[in-house]
C-alpha cells in the first residue's frame, strides 16, 4: 500500500500506516517547525510545503490519500467559521488533488464538532464533494481511549472508497474498553520541570492547606478555586489542567481528557502532576498521544508540545488502517514480529489500479 500524506503535521498518519507495512511516497505540511521534527524522525523533508502549489502530475503512483486537514475553522475551541474561514480552502485543494489523481482510498481526520457546524450543513457539503468525485464514504467519531491511548480524544474520521463493494465490506473498529489510564504512562521521578513557587502555593490553596487571604500574591478570579474536580479525587495525587475558564483536577486512575495546550505569554500552560510537584514531561505527553517513546524532538519544548497536541494518535490510524485492509481483502500476518501484508485481493477489487 502506497500513501500520500497531506497536512502531515509530525507524521501521526505515517507512523500508524507504516506499522501496517504501508509505504509513504509523498508528504506535505506548511509548518516549518513540523518539518524539522518530521525530518528528525523520518530522515526526509516534506515534498512540498503548501498544498495550494502541490501539482497532481508530480505525485507518484499511490493508493491512499491521507489528510488531517486544518481543524481550526471547525473547532469548538476556535471561532467555528467553517468554510467561511480562509484556512478551509485547504479542503478545496484536497478535492482538486483527489479529482486529478483518483486514488482507491481516502482517509481523512478532523474534530468532532465538524459534524454539528451549521446544523450539519458543513459535513454534508464535505461528503457531497467527495461523492461527486466518485467516492463511497463512511464516517465516525472515534475515541482514542478505547484503542490503547490513555486519553479521551474524540476525532471524526472519514474513509472513502472508489469501489462500492469494498465500501460495503468496510466498518470502523468497535470500541471495546479502556485499557490505559494516565497512571500507566507516568514518568515517575522526572525532575526536568519543577513547579514555580507560585504554583506550589496554588496547590496548597486547592488542597485546603492555605486560604486565599494567606496567598502571597493576588489570585485571579478564575484561579481562586478549582473549576472542576470529580468526587473522591485525591488532590495530592492528581493532574491539574489549566484552561481559560479555570483549573480542573483530573484523577490519574482514568484516561486524560483531550490533550490541548494553550500558548500564552511566550509559554505553554502545561498540565501539572501534583504528587511530584512538576509539569508533565515530554515523554508523558508523547505517551498521551500514542507516540513512541523514542520519537525525538529537536525543536523547543513549547513547539514540541503544540505539535503533539495537534497530532493524530498513531494507534487510531493503525486500528482504522487494519479495517481498511480487511475490506480490501488483504490478509495480514505477523512474521518474526513484523507486519507482512499479503495482497490476496477479492477478484473484483483492483487495489493497485
Secondary structure, DSSP 8 states (H G I E B T S, - for coil): -EEEEES-TTTHHHHHHHHTT-EEEEEE---HHHHHHHHHHHS---SBS-GGG--GGGS---SEEEE----TTT-TTTT--GGGSGGGHHHHHHHHHHHHH--SEEEEEEEGGGGTGGGGHHHHHHHHHHHHTT-EEEEEEEEGGGTT-SB--EEEEEEEES-HHHHHH------------GGGG--TT--SSB--HHHHHHHHHHTTSS-GGG-SS---GGGSS-SEE-TT--TTSEEEEEETTEEEEEETTS-B------EETTEE---EEGGGTEE--HHHHHHHTT--TT----S-HHHHHHHHHTS--HHHHHHHHHHHHHHHT-EEEEETTEEEEE----TT--TT-
